Structure formats: structure tokens, C-alpha cells
Amino acid sequence: LTARLPGVRVEMINLGMTAVNSYTIRDLTRHVRRMEPDAVVIYAGHNEYYGALGVGSTPSIAPKGVWFGRLQLLLKRSALYLAIERVLLGPPDYGLGPKSNARTLMSRVVRDAGITYDGERYAAGLRQFENNMDAVLEEFEDADIPVFAGTLVANLSGQAPLSDNPDAMAAFERGRELLSAGDVDAARSAFRDAMNLDAIRFRAPTAVNERIRSWSERDGVSVVDLEPVFRAASDEGIPGYDLFTDHLHPTLEGYDLMAGAFFENMEAHPVVSGLADDDRITIPWDERAGSDAFSLASADILIERLLSDYPFRKNVAEDSTTVEYARELAVRKSSGRLGDSLAAVVMTSPMSIQAALNEGARLSLARGDSLAAMRYYASLFHWQPFNAQLMQNAVAAGLASAARDSVVERLALFGANRTGDAFFWNALAVTQLRQGRLESAGAALKRAALIDPDSPVMLYNRARMHLAAGDSAAARRDLDRFRAAQRRAGQ
């Protein structure tokens, strides 16, 4: 929203968070309601079986069930309960200690690896999702807060069943054969059967999407159907490793598809369209700006580590995963590639992610690679979202070359919306003028003028815009004001 609707302030809270299920969302709902956002985004349902309070997860001191799950969340606010839990279960394992690092979280959360289709635990997962989410949606409906809920997507054609269930494996093989024969619709149905029959339930069954789609009948809920979006974008009409990094986490392109689908639904909704003004900066977003090499390398390492352990590989010895992980880090650390080296250092030393991004930007600038430096800065923005000087340095580094305009636009929009500094609107005007988008340049200059009407930079760029539009009289007036502003600055 910030990037596509510059200058339009929409307060949106995203509850599509990593590794949480419907209990966490329900627990957060009252806090979110008190914030009175313009909209709430929900993408949830994959973690009802494993993870915190999942029906098939490792033990807790409370029994399973929706009521007990809610009670446990309330009790966790008590220091006494946490102390008792620590005594009975041992200290919490956050995956940060040396022993924790030997195995992935996925390999440690599974208690029940045989949640059969239509069995009691299967039904329990659906019940807790339905019960919790009904309460969530009622809370937001009562507060008149619009909800945008996405249907779930997963790796269908690339991810074989994680369990050894013979029916699931047979359905998956049937899907592969049908896909090879060109029968895409039948193959898609077979792959869905394989996912539904997979007894290790890290992927939500299709029944969860049936419940999500039913929410469209509720007041204030817009269902963003992501399944057809991913189907249309996938190479073979069935999403696989072309759009997913593992069993259900999308690639960068996949996340772009998600964001685009949510944005299109929100843009058409009165909560957003009612806030938009006529002076729009229209920037084409067909070209992805790209991510910094450190972030990409870090993601690759973590994904490789995830896929090397249970449940993707069975009967894996703890020592072997440790050795493989250490070997991978050593290779990357000595590779001579900046991103790989920084990623390995962060994972083996106290160096922070922010420090690594700063170092990546510094070394990239020293090597004359302004594009790489800007990508590091862009990632750093999310760690330091109100560091105006950092943002100005990043934008200034790219303004010297028109070839960097697409990246500069993204960084400048971020800075403009975060800080309200005229510098960023002026930078946007420069890129729009270079790209021949005069209306967008005018919109950016209008915002810059509201902040600083006597800015020499704004006046000079506005004169250029008028001249390009053929309005020489207006250009002359702004040039006169520009010279006067320069004289005042010289005094």
C-alpha cells in the first residue's frame, strides 16, 4: 500500500505471521481491535496441527482442546504458571543454543505423525480453527474493522507426502503421471488428494480453504482467493517448486503474487479507495527491485537446512545434520562472495543482521556497485524504519544514474511515507521526469511544495516539468523563484 498508493495513509495490521495458528490470532484480536486499524489481513490455517497449541504437537502441561488452548494462553500471562511449566517441561527451547541448532524446529514439534484423514485429531484441528476464527471475525465485525482473508496455497506438484501413508503416496504418483500426460485438472485433483491424505500435516487440508471461503458470507470479510492466482502463475498450472521453496513457503515471486492479490482487493475496497486522492503517482511495478545478496544467501542456507532434516528426510542422525550444516557454512564463508560470507558470519558469530546489512552496503559502495548497496539499504530500512539520514544516503546513491530509477523509486516512496521529508518527494520527481511521467512528477512536486514551498530543488524540478509540458511561462516563473531562493541561501 505504501509503495502503490504514495501519500495515502492506510493503517493495516497483518496477522499473517510466521509459525502461529488460530489460537495466537484469537489472543491478539482484542489488542488489535483497540488499535482501531483501517483493515486487518489474515493468512492462517497451515499451523493448526503442529506448532504452538497444535493438536499433533509436542506435549504441554495442558490437555488438548479449544477450551484448554484458550485457558493456556490466559495462564501464560501468569508468572506462577510459567514457573510450573518450566519445572514440568524444562526450559523453553527457542532454537538458539548449540544443541538446539543441531535440529530444525519442524523436526522437534511433531508428536503425532499419523493424523489420518477424517480421524479424530484431523477433525480436532478443523474444529479449533473454525472455533477460534469465528471468534476473531465476530470481534472485528463488531468493531466494524474490514478483514481481508487469503485462501491457503501450498506446494502441490513438487512436494511428495511427508508421511509414509500408502494412499497418499499412490495419489501423488497418480498426479505425476496425469501431469506428464497433460491432464492438468485430473493431476491437480490427485495432488490435492495426496495432500489431504498426508498424515504428517504441515500443509493444511483443503477443508481449511472451504471454511475460509465461507467467510465471504460474513459482513466485513473479503476473501482473497490465492489459489487461482498461484495456479495461473505456475509453470504447469499446478504450483510446485517454481513458486515454493519447500512444502508451503512461497518464493520471492510467490510472495509478490500474494501481496499483489491482497493489494488489488484492498485497492477496490472503500477503506482504501475512499482515502485515495486525485494526485496519484503512478509507477509501474513490473520489474522486481531484487533483494540484497546477504538476505538471499541467508534464506538459501536456512531452506537447505530445513530440507535436510525431518520430515523431509527420515531417520536422519543428529550428528549428520550438524556436520552438513557446519560444512555448508564453512564453504560459504570462504567463497569470496560478499552475501555468502556475511550470512555465514552472522550464523556463526555475534554479528547482528543490521551490522551485516550495513557492512554489505559499505563494501558495495567501496566496490562501486551502487545497485547492490541500495539493495542492502532497502533491507536495512525495515530494521531502522525512521532513520531518515540512512534513507537519504541510499536514495542519493542511486539518483546519479537513470538505470537505478526503479530501485530509487521504491526507496524514495518508503522514505516519503515514513518521514514526510520533502527530499524524498523531490527525488521521486527526478525519477518521474527522467522516465517521462509528467503527471506523476507533478504529484510528487505538489507534495514537496506543501512541505517546503521555497525549496530550490522543488522549484528547479517543477520548472523542468513545466518546460517538458510546453508551459514556458510557468517554467520561467519557477526559475525566477529558484534563483531568488538560491540568492537567499547564499546570504
C-alpha positions in Angstrom: 0.0 0.0 0.0 2.8 2.4 0.8 4.5 1.7 -2.5 1.5 1.6 -4.7 -0.5 4.4 -3.1 2.0 7.0 -2.0 0.6 9.7 0.2 -2.4 7.6 1.2 -2.2 6.6 4.8 -3.9 3.3 5.5 -3.4 1.7 8.9 -3.3 -2.1 8.1 -2.4 -4.8 10.6 -1.1 -8.0 9.1 -1.9 -11.1 11.1 -0.4 -13.4 8.5 2.5 -14.2 10.8 5.1 -16.9 10.8 4.6 -20.1 12.9 1.4 -19.1 14.6 -2.0 -20.7 14.5 -5.6 -19.6 15.2 -5.1 -19.5 19.0 -2.4 -16.8 18.7 -4.6 -14.7 16.3 -7.6 -15.1 18.7 -5.4 -14.0 21.6 -4.2 -10.9 19.7 -7.6 -9.9 18.4 -8.7 -7.7 21.3 -5.3 -5.9 21.2 -5.7 -5.3 17.5 -9.2 -4.0 18.0 -8.1 -1.4 20.5 -5.6 0.0 17.9 -8.6 0.7 15.5 -6.8 -0.1 12.2 -8.4 0.6 8.9 -8.1 -3.0 7.9 -6.7 -6.4 9.0 -5.1 -9.0 6.8 -5.3 -12.7 7.8 -3.4 -15.6 6.2 -3.7 -18.6 8.6 -4.6 -22.3 8.8 -1.4 -24.2 8.0 -0.3 -24.5 11.6 -3.3 -26.0 13.3 -1.7 -29.4 13.6 1.9 -28.7 14.6 3.5 -25.8 16.4 2.3 -23.9 19.5 -1.0 -25.5 20.6 -1.3 -27.6 17.5 -3.3 -30.8 18.0 -0.4 -33.0 17.0 2.4 -31.1 18.6 4.9 -31.9 21.3 3.5 -32.0 24.8 2.4 -29.2 27.1 1.1 -29.4 30.6 -2.5 -28.6 29.5 -4.7 -31.2 27.7 -5.6 -30.6 24.0 -8.8 -28.9 23.0 -10.1 -25.5 22.1 -11.2 -24.6 25.7 -7.8 -25.8 27.2 -5.9 -23.9 24.5 -7.6 -20.7 25.3 -7.1 -21.3 29.0 -3.4 -22.0 28.5 -2.9 -18.7 26.6 -4.5 -16.8 29.5 -2.4 -18.7 32.1 0.8 -17.9 30.3 0.3 -14.3 31.4 0.9 -15.6 34.9 4.5 -15.9 36.3 3.4 -18.7 38.5 2.1 -20.8 35.6 5.2 -20.2 33.6 7.3 -21.3 36.6 5.3 -24.5 36.9 5.5 -25.2 33.2 9.3 -24.7 33.3 9.6 -27.2 36.2 7.5 -29.8 34.4 8.7 -29.4 30.9 12.1 -27.9 31.3 13.4 -24.5 30.0 11.8 -23.4 26.7 13.8 -24.3 23.6 13.9 -21.3 21.2 16.4 -23.0 18.9 19.2 -20.6 19.9 21.5 -22.9 21.9 24.3 -25.1 20.5 22.2 -28.3 20.9 19.0 -26.7 19.5 20.9 -25.7 16.4 21.5 -29.3 15.6 17.9 -29.9 14.6 15.3 -27.8 12.9 12.1 -26.7 14.7 10.0 -28.8 12.3 11.8 -31.9 13.4 11.1 -31.2 17.1 7.4 -30.2 17.2 5.8 -33.4 15.8 4.3 -35.6 18.5 1.7 -37.3 16.3 3.0 -38.2 12.8 -0.1 -40.2 12.0 -3.0 -37.8 11.8 -5.2 -39.7 9.4 -7.7 -38.1 7.1 -11.1 -37.8 8.8 -9.7 -39.2 12.0 -10.4 -37.6 15.4 -7.2 -35.5 15.5 -7.8 -34.4 11.9 -11.3 -33.2 13.0 -9.9 -31.6 16.1 -7.6 -29.4 14.0 -10.5 -28.2 11.9 -12.7 -27.6 15.0 -10.1 -25.4 16.7 -9.5 -23.4 13.5 -13.2 -22.9 13.0 -14.0 -22.0 16.6 -11.1 -19.6 17.0 -11.5 -17.9 13.7 -15.3 -17.5 14.2 -14.5 -15.6 17.4 -11.8 -13.5 15.7 -14.2 -12.5 12.8 -17.0 -11.7 15.2 -14.7 -9.4 17.2 -13.6 -7.5 14.1 -17.2 -7.4 12.7 -18.4 -5.9 16.0 -15.7 -3.2 15.7 -16.5 -2.5 12.1 -12.9 -3.4 11.0 -12.7 -4.8 7.5 -10.9 -8.1 7.2 -9.0 -9.4 4.1 -8.5 -13.2 4.5 -6.5 -15.2 2.0 -7.1 -18.8 1.0 -4.1 -21.0 1.6 -1.7 -22.2 -1.0 0.9 -25.0 -0.9 3.4 -26.9 -3.0 1.2 -29.5 -4.7 3.2 -30.9 -7.6 6.7 -30.7 -6.1 6.2 -31.9 -2.5 5.6 -35.6 -2.0 3.7 -36.6 1.1 5.8 -36.2 4.2 4.3 -39.3 5.7 4.6 -42.9 4.5 0.9 -43.2 4.1 0.5 -45.6 1.1 -2.7 -44.0 -0.2 -1.1 -40.5 -0.1 1.9 -41.8 -2.0 -0.3 -43.5 -4.6 -2.3 -40.3 -5.1 0.9 -38.3 -5.5 2.3 -40.7 -8.1 -1.0 -40.7 -9.9 -0.8 -36.9 -10.1 2.7 -37.0 -11.6 1.6 -39.5 -14.2 -1.5 -37.4 -15.1 0.5 -34.2 -15.3 3.1 -35.9 -17.6 0.1 -37.0 -19.8 -1.1 -33.4 -20.0 -4.3 -33.9 -17.9 -3.7 -30.9 -15.6 -7.2 -30.8 -14.0 -7.1 -34.5 -13.1 -3.5 -34.2 -11.9 -4.4 -31.2 -9.7 -7.2 -33.3 -8.1 -4.8 -36.2 -7.4 -2.2 -33.9 -5.9 -4.9 -32.4 -3.6 -5.9 -36.0 -2.6 -2.2 -36.7 -1.8 -2.0 -33.6 0.5 -5.3 -34.4 2.2 -4.1 -38.0 2.9 -0.7 -37.0 4.1 -0.7 -38.0 7.8 2.1 -35.5 8.7 0.0 -32.4 8.5 2.3 -29.5 8.0 0.1 -28.5 5.0 -3.5 -27.6 5.7 -6.1 -29.9 4.1 -8.4 -28.5 1.5 -11.2 -28.4 4.2 -9.5 -25.4 5.7 -9.9 -23.4 2.5 -13.6 -24.5 2.3 -14.0 -22.8 5.7 -12.1 -19.7 4.7 -14.2 -19.3 1.5 -17.4 -19.5 3.6 -16.3 -16.3 5.4 -17.2 -14.3 2.3 -20.8 -14.6 3.5 -19.9 -12.6 6.7 -20.2 -8.8 6.9 -16.9 -7.1 6.6 -14.9 -10.0 5.3 -13.3 -10.0 1.9 -11.9 -13.4 0.9 -8.7 -13.1 -1.3 -8.6 -16.3 -3.3 -5.0 -17.0 -3.8 -5.3 -20.5 -5.3 -6.3 -19.3 -8.8 -3.6 -16.6 -8.6 -0.9 -19.2 -8.0 -2.4 -21.7 -10.5 -2.3 -19.1 -13.2 1.3 -18.1 -12.4 2.7 -21.7 -12.1 4.7 -23.2 -15.0 2.4 -26.2 -15.4 -0.9 -24.9 -14.0 -0.2 -26.6 -10.6 2.0 -24.8 -8.1 5.3 -26.6 -7.3 8.9 -25.6 -6.6 8.5 -22.9 -9.3 6.6 -20.9 -6.7 7.6 -22.5 -3.4 10.8 -23.0 -1.5 9.6 -26.0 0.4 6.2 -27.6 1.3 4.3 -24.3 1.6 6.6 -21.2 1.9 6.5 -19.2 -1.3 9.5 -17.9 -3.3 10.0 -14.2 -3.7 7.8 -14.4 -6.8 5.2 -16.2 -4.8 5.1 -13.6 -2.1 4.8 -10.9 -4.8 1.8 -12.8 -6.1 0.3 -12.8 -2.6 0.9 -9.1 -2.0 -0.5 -8.2 -5.4 -3.7 -10.2 -4.8 -4.3 -8.6 -1.4 -3.5 -5.1 -2.7 -5.9 -5.4 -5.6 -8.7 -6.4 -3.2 -7.9 -3.7 -0.8 -7.5 -1.0 -3.5 -11.0 -1.7 -4.7 -12.5 -1.6 -1.2 -13.9 1.6 0.2 -11.5 1.5 3.1 -8.7 2.4 0.6 -10.5 3.8 -2.4 -12.2 6.4 -0.2 -8.8 7.7 1.0 -7.1 8.0 -2.4 -6.8 11.4 -3.9 -6.7 12.6 -7.5 -3.0 13.4 -7.5 -1.6 9.9 -7.9 2.0 8.9 -8.5 1.7 6.0 -11.0 4.8 3.9 -11.0 5.0 0.6 -13.0 6.0 -2.2 -10.7 6.6 -4.9 -13.3 10.3 -5.1 -12.5 11.3 -6.5 -9.1 13.9 -4.4 -7.4 15.7 -7.5 -6.2 17.0 -8.5 -2.7 20.4 -8.0 -1.3 22.9 -10.9 -1.6 23.1 -11.4 2.2 19.4 -11.9 2.7 19.2 -14.3 -0.3 22.2 -16.3 1.0 20.7 -16.4 4.5 17.4 -17.7 3.1 19.2 -20.3 1.0 21.2 -21.6 4.0 18.1 -21.9 6.2 16.0 -23.5 3.5 18.7 -26.1 2.8 19.0 -26.8 6.5 15.2 -27.2 6.8 15.0 -29.6 3.8 17.9 -31.7 5.2 16.1 -32.8 8.3 12.8 -34.5 9.4 10.2 -34.7 8.0 11.7 -34.1 4.6 14.3 -36.8 5.3 13.6 -39.7 7.6 15.9 -41.4 10.1 18.4 -38.6 10.0 21.1 -38.8 12.7 21.6 -35.6 14.7 25.3 -35.6 14.1 24.9 -35.8 10.3 22.7 -32.7 10.2 25.2 -30.8 12.4 28.2 -31.8 10.2 26.3 -30.9 6.9 25.3 -27.5 8.3 28.8 -26.7 9.5 30.3 -27.7 6.2 27.8 -25.5 4.3 28.7 -22.5 6.4 32.4 -23.1 6.0 32.1 -23.2 2.2 30.1 -20.1 2.0 32.3 -18.2 4.5 35.3 -18.8 2.3 33.6 -18.4 -1.0 34.7 -14.8 -1.7 31.1 -13.8 -2.3 30.0 -11.0 -0.1 26.5 -12.1 0.6 27.5 -15.7 1.3 30.4 -14.6 3.6 28.2 -12.2 5.6 25.5 -14.8 6.0 27.9 -17.4 7.3 29.5 -14.9 9.7 26.1 -13.9 11.2 25.2 -17.6 11.7 28.5 -18.4 13.5 29.3 -15.2 15.4 27.6 -12.4 17.5 27.4 -10.2 14.4 23.8 -8.9 14.0 21.7 -8.8 10.9 21.7 -5.0 11.0 25.5 -4.9 11.2 25.8 -7.3 8.3 23.5 -5.2 6.1 25.5 -2.0 7.0 28.7 -3.8 6.1 27.2 -5.1 2.8 26.2 -1.6 1.8 29.6 -0.1 2.8 31.6 -2.7 0.9 29.3 -2.5 -2.1 29.8 1.3 -2.3 33.6 0.9 -1.9 33.5 -1.5 -4.9 31.5 1.0 -7.0 28.3 -1.3 -7.0 25.6 1.3 -6.2 22.8 -1.1 -7.1 24.0 -3.7 -4.6 24.4 -1.0 -2.0 20.9 0.2 -2.5 19.5 -3.3 -2.1 21.3 -3.6 1.2 19.9 -0.2 2.3 16.4 -1.3 1.3 16.6 -4.3 3.6 18.1 -2.1 6.4 15.1 0.2 6.1 12.9 -2.4 7.7 15.3 -2.6 10.7 15.6 1.2 11.0 12.3 2.5 9.6 12.6 6.0 10.9 16.3 6.6 10.2 15.8 9.5 7.7 19.5 10.1 7.1 20.1 6.4 6.2 17.2 6.7 3.7 18.5 9.9 2.2 22.0 8.4 1.7 20.5 5.4 0.0 18.4 7.4 -2.4 21.2 9.9 -3.1 23.5 6.9 -4.1 21.1 5.9 -6.8 20.0 9.3 -8.2 23.2 9.7 -10.2 22.1 7.0 -12.7 18.8 6.7 -14.6 19.4 3.0 -14.7 18.7 2.8 -10.9 15.4 4.7 -11.1 13.2 1.7 -10.4 15.1 1.0 -7.2 15.3 4.7 -6.2 11.5 5.0 -6.6 10.9 2.2 -4.1 13.3 3.6 -1.6 12.1 7.2 -2.0 8.5 6.1 -1.6 9.4 4.3 1.6 11.2 7.4 2.9 8.5 9.8 1.9 5.8 7.8 3.7 7.9 7.1 6.8 9.4 10.6 7.3 7.4 13.1 5.4 10.7 14.7 4.3 10.5 16.8 1.1 13.8 15.3 0.0 12.1 12.0 -1.0 9.2 13.7 -2.9 11.8 15.7 -4.8 13.8 12.5 -5.6 10.6 10.9 -6.9 10.0 13.9 -9.1 13.5 13.5 -10.6 12.9 9.8 -11.5 9.4 10.6 -12.9 10.8 13.4 -15.1 13.6 11.1 -16.4 11.0 8.5 -17.2 8.7 11.0 -19.0 5.9 10.5 -16.4 4.9 14.2 -16.1 1.7 13.7 -14.2 3.4 11.6 -11.6 6.2 14.1 -11.4 3.6 16.9 -10.8 2.0 14.8 -8.0 5.4 14.3 -6.3 6.3 18.0 -6.6 2.9 19.1 -5.2 3.6 17.1 -2.1 7.2 18.5 -1.9 5.8 22.1 -2.2 3.3 21.5 0.6 6.2 20.6 2.9 8.7 23.3 1.7 7.2 25.8 -0.8 10.5 27.6 -1.2 12.7 24.6 -1.8 15.2 25.4 -4.6 15.3 21.7 -5.6 11.5 21.6 -5.9 11.3 24.9 -7.8 14.0 23.8 -10.3 12.4 20.4 -10.9 8.9 22.0 -11.3 10.4 24.4 -13.9 11.7 21.4 -15.8 8.3 19.7 -15.6 6.5 22.8 -17.0 9.1 23.1 -19.7 8.6 19.5 -20.7 4.9 20.1 -20.8 5.3 23.1 -23.0 4.3 25.7 -20.4 7.2 28.1 -20.8 5.6 30.9 -18.8 5.1 28.7 -15.7 8.7 27.4 -16.2 10.0 30.9 -16.2 8.1 31.8 -13.0 9.6 28.8 -11.2 13.1 29.6 -12.5 12.8 33.1 -11.2 11.7 31.8 -7.8 14.5 29.2 -7.9 17.2 31.9 -8.5 15.7 34.0 -5.7 15.8 31.1 -3.3 19.4 30.4 -4.3 20.3 34.1 -3.6 18.7 33.9 -0.2 20.5 30.6 0.6 23.8 32.3 -0.4 23.2 35.1 2.0 
